[in-house]
Amino acid sequence: MAQRPAHTAQRTYRESARDGLLVLELDAHGYLVSGGLQIEPEVMAWTAEQLAERIMRLYKLALMRCRCDERRAMNERGADYPPDPVWPSQSDIDVWRARHIDF
């Protein structure tokens, strides 16, 4: 009987501010990975509201990528789900990124 490997690499989804001052990384289930939030000292010039909003934008973008990959995998197994707000396409992600990641 074949044994499962003790450690299997799992895909992660990393998004960052354009200047790299804020970085967020999620696992394939949409959870923040250990050490997955990096905030550089220059970010302290932002207001708390700006920081919170930007973290949420990066989180949404990473989660969209995660769900796009999950939809793609389900479709490869025969599900045939079309893109929608929960299961976005790559073009949906690109449009959202261009519109909301302006920092």
VMD Tcl script that builds the backbone (N, CA, C; Angstrom):
set m [mol new atoms 309]
animate dup $m
set s [atomselect $m all]
$s set {name element resname resid chain x y z} {
  {N N MET 1 A 0.842 -1.164 0.000}
  {CA C MET 1 A 0.000 0.000 0.000}
  {C C MET 1 A 0.898 1.242 0.000}
  {N N ALA 2 A 0.604 2.187 -0.887}
  {CA C ALA 2 A 1.393 3.424 -0.977}
  {C C ALA 2 A 1.106 4.310 0.224}
  {N N GLN 3 A 2.145 4.902 0.726}
  {CA C GLN 3 A 1.980 5.797 1.874}
  {C C GLN 3 A 2.020 7.240 1.417}
  {N N ARG 4 A 1.271 8.030 2.113}
  {CA C ARG 4 A 1.228 9.450 1.848}
  {C C ARG 4 A 2.504 10.098 2.364}
  {N N PRO 5 A 3.059 11.059 1.631}
  {CA C PRO 5 A 4.254 11.737 2.125}
  {C C PRO 5 A 3.967 12.439 3.453}
  {N N ALA 6 A 4.973 12.500 4.303}
  {CA C ALA 6 A 4.801 13.136 5.611}
  {C C ALA 6 A 4.498 14.622 5.474}
  {N N HIS 7 A 5.067 15.273 4.457}
  {CA C HIS 7 A 4.846 16.702 4.258}
  {C C HIS 7 A 4.511 16.943 2.795}
  {N N THR 8 A 3.396 17.585 2.564}
  {CA C THR 8 A 3.047 17.943 1.190}
  {C C THR 8 A 3.038 19.451 1.086}
  {N N ALA 9 A 3.680 19.951 0.064}
  {CA C ALA 9 A 3.721 21.401 -0.153}
  {C C ALA 9 A 2.333 21.875 -0.544}
  {N N GLN 10 A 1.939 22.974 0.026}
  {CA C GLN 10 A 0.632 23.527 -0.257}
  {C C GLN 10 A 0.811 24.903 -0.881}
  {N N ARG 11 A 0.038 25.184 -1.875}
  {CA C ARG 11 A 0.118 26.461 -2.569}
  {C C ARG 11 A -0.290 27.597 -1.642}
  {N N THR 12 A 0.391 28.732 -1.786}
  {CA C THR 12 A 0.015 29.931 -1.039}
  {C C THR 12 A -0.220 31.065 -2.016}
  {N N TYR 13 A -0.885 32.099 -1.542}
  {CA C TYR 13 A -1.271 33.242 -2.355}
  {C C TYR 13 A -0.757 34.502 -1.675}
  {N N ARG 14 A 0.230 35.113 -2.299}
  {CA C ARG 14 A 0.921 36.273 -1.728}
  {C C ARG 14 A 0.567 37.513 -2.536}
  {N N GLU 15 A 0.151 38.554 -1.839}
  {CA C GLU 15 A -0.156 39.834 -2.473}
  {C C GLU 15 A 0.554 40.930 -1.695}
  {N N SER 16 A 0.933 41.990 -2.397}
  {CA C SER 16 A 1.644 43.071 -1.718}
  {C C SER 16 A 1.293 44.416 -2.319}
  {N N ALA 17 A 1.576 45.453 -1.533}
  {CA C ALA 17 A 1.463 46.815 -2.022}
  {C C ALA 17 A 2.480 46.973 -3.150}
  {N N ARG 18 A 2.256 47.914 -4.035}
  {CA C ARG 18 A 3.163 48.113 -5.168}
  {C C ARG 18 A 4.606 48.343 -4.725}
  {N N ASP 19 A 4.773 49.045 -3.602}
  {CA C ASP 19 A 6.118 49.348 -3.115}
  {C C ASP 19 A 6.655 48.279 -2.164}
  {N N GLY 20 A 5.867 47.243 -1.898}
  {CA C GLY 20 A 6.308 46.145 -1.058}
  {C C GLY 20 A 6.307 46.434 0.435}
  {N N LEU 21 A 5.705 47.563 0.845}
  {CA C LEU 21 A 5.699 47.916 2.267}
  {C C LEU 21 A 4.698 47.096 3.080}
  {N N LEU 22 A 3.728 46.507 2.408}
  {CA C LEU 22 A 2.707 45.698 3.062}
  {C C LEU 22 A 2.544 44.429 2.245}
  {N N VAL 23 A 2.708 43.271 2.905}
  {CA C VAL 23 A 2.636 41.976 2.214}
  {C C VAL 23 A 1.741 41.049 3.035}
  {N N LEU 24 A 0.886 40.305 2.329}
  {CA C LEU 24 A -0.037 39.382 2.974}
  {C C LEU 24 A 0.022 38.054 2.221}
  {N N GLU 25 A -0.008 36.944 2.952}
  {CA C GLU 25 A 0.052 35.621 2.316}
  {C C GLU 25 A -0.967 34.681 2.944}
  {N N LEU 26 A -1.802 34.080 2.090}
  {CA C LEU 26 A -2.826 33.137 2.531}
  {C C LEU 26 A -2.480 31.725 2.080}
  {N N ASP 27 A -3.006 30.742 2.811}
  {CA C ASP 27 A -2.860 29.356 2.367}
  {C C ASP 27 A -3.998 29.019 1.401}
  {N N ALA 28 A -4.042 27.806 0.939}
  {CA C ALA 28 A -5.041 27.380 -0.043}
  {C C ALA 28 A -6.459 27.348 0.517}
  {N N HIS 29 A -6.614 27.497 1.826}
  {CA C HIS 29 A -7.937 27.527 2.441}
  {C C HIS 29 A -8.391 28.945 2.769}
  {N N GLY 30 A -7.555 29.934 2.461}
  {CA C GLY 30 A -7.905 31.325 2.712}
  {C C GLY 30 A -7.498 31.833 4.081}
  {N N TYR 31 A -6.643 31.086 4.777}
  {CA C TYR 31 A -6.164 31.502 6.095}
  {C C TYR 31 A -4.781 32.128 5.984}
  {N N LEU 32 A -4.517 33.096 6.815}
  {CA C LEU 32 A -3.208 33.736 6.859}
  {C C LEU 32 A -2.176 32.701 7.283}
  {N N VAL 33 A -1.097 32.570 6.519}
  {CA C VAL 33 A -0.041 31.626 6.892}
  {C C VAL 33 A 0.773 32.224 8.027}
  {N N SER 34 A 1.475 31.379 8.757}
  {CA C SER 34 A 2.323 31.849 9.845}
  {C C SER 34 A 3.354 32.821 9.286}
  {N N GLY 35 A 3.418 34.000 9.856}
  {CA C GLY 35 A 4.335 35.027 9.365}
  {C C GLY 35 A 3.862 35.656 8.064}
  {N N GLY 36 A 2.589 35.484 7.745}
  {CA C GLY 36 A 2.052 35.907 6.457}
  {C C GLY 36 A 1.604 37.350 6.359}
  {N N LEU 37 A 1.917 38.158 7.356}
  {CA C LEU 37 A 1.618 39.583 7.266}
  {C C LEU 37 A 2.893 40.337 7.588}
  {N N GLN 38 A 3.370 41.057 6.594}
  {CA C GLN 38 A 4.607 41.817 6.759}
  {C C GLN 38 A 4.265 43.295 6.615}
  {N N ILE 39 A 4.614 44.069 7.625}
  {CA C ILE 39 A 4.359 45.514 7.628}
  {C C ILE 39 A 5.688 46.218 7.864}
  {N N GLU 40 A 6.134 46.961 6.872}
  {CA C GLU 40 A 7.387 47.695 6.984}
  {C C GLU 40 A 7.174 48.973 7.807}
  {N N PRO 41 A 8.217 49.484 8.455}
  {CA C PRO 41 A 8.086 50.670 9.312}
  {C C PRO 41 A 7.489 51.896 8.609}
  {N N GLU 42 A 7.726 52.049 7.317}
  {CA C GLU 42 A 7.193 53.193 6.582}
  {C C GLU 42 A 5.667 53.237 6.574}
  {N N VAL 43 A 5.035 52.101 6.800}
  {CA C VAL 43 A 3.575 52.018 6.821}
  {C C VAL 43 A 2.996 52.809 8.003}
  {N N MET 44 A 3.802 53.050 9.026}
  {CA C MET 44 A 3.318 53.770 10.200}
  {C C MET 44 A 2.902 55.204 9.858}
  {N N ALA 45 A 3.267 55.696 8.678}
  {CA C ALA 45 A 2.822 57.018 8.237}
  {C C ALA 45 A 1.359 56.981 7.782}
  {N N TRP 46 A 0.830 55.784 7.521}
  {CA C TRP 46 A -0.567 55.649 7.116}
  {C C TRP 46 A -1.453 55.767 8.352}
  {N N THR 47 A -2.701 56.157 8.148}
  {CA C THR 47 A -3.649 56.148 9.260}
  {C C THR 47 A -4.067 54.701 9.525}
  {N N ALA 48 A -4.642 54.466 10.688}
  {CA C ALA 48 A -5.124 53.117 11.017}
  {C C ALA 48 A -6.188 52.673 10.017}
  {N N GLU 49 A -7.042 53.600 9.602}
  {CA C GLU 49 A -8.088 53.277 8.628}
  {C C GLU 49 A -7.484 52.881 7.283}
  {N N GLN 50 A -6.448 53.607 6.839}
  {CA C GLN 50 A -5.787 53.261 5.582}
  {C C GLN 50 A -5.149 51.879 5.670}
  {N N LEU 51 A -4.471 51.621 6.766}
  {CA C LEU 51 A -3.824 50.325 6.938}
  {C C LEU 51 A -4.847 49.197 6.922}
  {N N ALA 52 A -5.926 49.355 7.679}
  {CA C ALA 52 A -6.957 48.315 7.733}
  {C C ALA 52 A -7.579 48.085 6.358}
  {N N GLU 53 A -7.888 49.149 5.661}
  {CA C GLU 53 A -8.496 49.023 4.337}
  {C C GLU 53 A -7.547 48.337 3.359}
  {N N ARG 54 A -6.285 48.678 3.413}
  {CA C ARG 54 A -5.318 48.093 2.493}
  {C C ARG 54 A -5.054 46.620 2.803}
  {N N ILE 55 A -5.037 46.270 4.075}
  {CA C ILE 55 A -4.911 44.854 4.435}
  {C C ILE 55 A -6.106 44.084 3.887}
  {N N MET 56 A -7.306 44.635 4.033}
  {CA C MET 56 A -8.504 43.951 3.543}
  {C C MET 56 A -8.501 43.827 2.016}
  {N N ARG 57 A -8.013 44.842 1.321}
  {CA C ARG 57 A -7.931 44.760 -0.141}
  {C C ARG 57 A -6.965 43.654 -0.566}
  {N N LEU 58 A -5.808 43.583 0.083}
  {CA C LEU 58 A -4.856 42.524 -0.245}
  {C C LEU 58 A -5.426 41.153 0.092}
  {N N TYR 59 A -6.141 41.071 1.223}
  {CA C TYR 59 A -6.765 39.806 1.616}
  {C C TYR 59 A -7.777 39.362 0.558}
  {N N LYS 60 A -8.631 40.293 0.128}
  {CA C LYS 60 A -9.646 39.937 -0.869}
  {C C LYS 60 A -8.992 39.478 -2.164}
  {N N LEU 61 A -7.948 40.168 -2.583}
  {CA C LEU 61 A -7.272 39.801 -3.816}
  {C C LEU 61 A -6.651 38.403 -3.719}
  {N N ALA 62 A -5.980 38.116 -2.623}
  {CA C ALA 62 A -5.388 36.787 -2.431}
  {C C ALA 62 A -6.475 35.715 -2.375}
  {N N LEU 63 A -7.586 36.019 -1.708}
  {CA C LEU 63 A -8.688 35.058 -1.618}
  {C C LEU 63 A -9.323 34.823 -2.989}
  {N N MET 64 A -9.438 35.873 -3.787}
  {CA C MET 64 A -9.961 35.706 -5.149}
  {C C MET 64 A -9.074 34.752 -5.951}
  {N N ARG 65 A -7.769 34.912 -5.828}
  {CA C ARG 65 A -6.841 34.021 -6.532}
  {C C ARG 65 A -6.997 32.583 -6.062}
  {N N CYS 66 A -7.133 32.414 -4.753}
  {CA C CYS 66 A -7.321 31.083 -4.175}
  {C C CYS 66 A -8.587 30.430 -4.731}
  {N N ARG 67 A -9.680 31.171 -4.750}
  {CA C ARG 67 A -10.954 30.621 -5.230}
  {C C ARG 67 A -10.952 30.388 -6.739}
  {N N CYS 68 A -10.237 31.220 -7.471}
  {CA C CYS 68 A -10.103 31.001 -8.916}
  {C C CYS 68 A -9.408 29.664 -9.161}
  {N N ASP 69 A -8.332 29.412 -8.446}
  {CA C ASP 69 A -7.618 28.138 -8.599}
  {C C ASP 69 A -8.476 26.964 -8.161}
  {N N GLU 70 A -9.254 27.161 -7.107}
  {CA C GLU 70 A -10.119 26.082 -6.632}
  {C C GLU 70 A -11.206 25.769 -7.670}
  {N N ARG 71 A -11.793 26.805 -8.272}
  {CA C ARG 71 A -12.803 26.601 -9.316}
  {C C ARG 71 A -12.182 25.874 -10.501}
  {N N ARG 72 A -10.979 26.288 -10.882}
  {CA C ARG 72 A -10.284 25.638 -11.997}
  {C C ARG 72 A -10.070 24.147 -11.704}
  {N N ALA 73 A -9.662 23.833 -10.486}
  {CA C ALA 73 A -9.440 22.426 -10.112}
  {C C ALA 73 A -10.754 21.636 -10.124}
  {N N MET 74 A -11.830 22.236 -9.625}
  {CA C MET 74 A -13.129 21.552 -9.654}
  {C C MET 74 A -13.569 21.299 -11.091}
  {N N ASN 75 A -13.343 22.293 -11.958}
  {CA C ASN 75 A -13.727 22.119 -13.359}
  {C C ASN 75 A -12.895 21.048 -14.044}
  {N N GLU 76 A -11.635 20.916 -13.673}
  {CA C GLU 76 A -10.804 19.850 -14.229}
  {C C GLU 76 A -11.328 18.471 -13.837}
  {N N ARG 77 A -12.039 18.416 -12.703}
  {CA C ARG 77 A -12.641 17.155 -12.252}
  {C C ARG 77 A -14.059 16.981 -12.787}
  {N N GLY 78 A -14.501 17.936 -13.664}
  {CA C GLY 78 A -15.792 17.772 -14.325}
  {C C GLY 78 A -16.924 18.638 -13.816}
  {N N ALA 79 A -16.691 19.575 -12.912}
  {CA C ALA 79 A -17.780 20.362 -12.333}
  {C C ALA 79 A -18.384 21.367 -13.311}
  {N N ASP 80 A -17.583 21.995 -14.148}
  {CA C ASP 80 A -18.041 22.973 -15.135}
  {C C ASP 80 A -18.742 24.183 -14.512}
  {N N TYR 81 A -18.135 24.754 -13.454}
  {CA C TYR 81 A -18.664 25.976 -12.832}
  {C C TYR 81 A -18.200 27.198 -13.610}
  {N N PRO 82 A -19.125 28.086 -13.969}
  {CA C PRO 82 A -18.705 29.324 -14.628}
  {C C PRO 82 A -18.192 30.314 -13.580}
  {N N PRO 83 A -17.416 31.296 -14.014}
  {CA C PRO 83 A -16.990 32.324 -13.049}
  {C C PRO 83 A -18.200 33.075 -12.493}
  {N N ASP 84 A -18.108 33.474 -11.245}
  {CA C ASP 84 A -19.123 34.313 -10.604}
  {C C ASP 84 A -18.436 35.056 -9.466}
  {N N PRO 85 A -19.143 35.860 -8.683}
  {CA C PRO 85 A -18.465 36.618 -7.622}
  {C C PRO 85 A -17.736 35.754 -6.586}
  {N N VAL 86 A -18.206 34.544 -6.347}
  {CA C VAL 86 A -17.553 33.665 -5.376}
  {C C VAL 86 A -16.395 32.908 -6.021}
  {N N TRP 87 A -16.541 32.539 -7.266}
  {CA C TRP 87 A -15.549 31.754 -8.001}
  {C C TRP 87 A -15.084 32.574 -9.214}
  {N N PRO 88 A -14.222 33.566 -9.011}
  {CA C PRO 88 A -13.853 34.478 -10.099}
  {C C PRO 88 A -12.927 33.852 -11.141}
  {N N SER 89 A -12.897 34.509 -12.285}
  {CA C SER 89 A -11.958 34.133 -13.344}
  {C C SER 89 A -10.686 34.960 -13.178}
  {N N GLN 90 A -9.652 34.598 -13.929}
  {CA C GLN 90 A -8.415 35.374 -13.875}
  {C C GLN 90 A -8.658 36.798 -14.364}
  {N N SER 91 A -9.495 36.974 -15.351}
  {CA C SER 91 A -9.769 38.340 -15.834}
  {C C SER 91 A -10.516 39.149 -14.777}
  {N N ASP 92 A -11.406 38.515 -14.008}
  {CA C ASP 92 A -12.073 39.213 -12.894}
  {C C ASP 92 A -11.035 39.708 -11.893}
  {N N ILE 93 A -10.058 38.869 -11.609}
  {CA C ILE 93 A -8.997 39.210 -10.658}
  {C C ILE 93 A -8.168 40.378 -11.187}
  {N N ASP 94 A -7.818 40.318 -12.461}
  {CA C ASP 94 A -7.015 41.384 -13.061}
  {C C ASP 94 A -7.742 42.726 -13.012}
  {N N VAL 95 A -9.027 42.725 -13.295}
  {CA C VAL 95 A -9.823 43.954 -13.251}
  {C C VAL 95 A -9.893 44.482 -11.821}
  {N N TRP 96 A -10.144 43.590 -10.867}
  {CA C TRP 96 A -10.248 44.012 -9.469}
  {C C TRP 96 A -8.919 44.586 -8.979}
  {N N ARG 97 A -7.819 43.934 -9.328}
  {CA C ARG 97 A -6.491 44.399 -8.923}
  {C C ARG 97 A -6.234 45.804 -9.481}
  {N N ALA 98 A -6.507 46.022 -10.757}
  {CA C ALA 98 A -6.269 47.318 -11.381}
  {C C ALA 98 A -7.121 48.423 -10.736}
  {N N ARG 99 A -8.306 48.072 -10.316}
  {CA C ARG 99 A -9.230 49.055 -9.748}
  {C C ARG 99 A -8.938 49.349 -8.277}
  {N N HIS 100 A -8.473 48.365 -7.501}
  {CA C HIS 100 A -8.406 48.527 -6.050}
  {C C HIS 100 A -7.004 48.531 -5.422}
  {N N ILE 101 A -6.017 48.051 -6.138}
  {CA C ILE 101 A -4.663 48.060 -5.561}
  {C C ILE 101 A -3.932 49.276 -6.126}
  {N N ASP 102 A -4.174 50.399 -5.471}
  {CA C ASP 102 A -3.641 51.683 -5.928}
  {C C ASP 102 A -2.629 52.235 -4.929}
  {N N PHE 103 A -2.038 51.373 -4.170}
  {CA C PHE 103 A -1.069 51.786 -3.148}
  {C C PHE 103 A 0.204 50.965 -3.254}
}
mol reanalyze $m
mol bondsrecalc $m
mol representation Tube
mol addrep $m
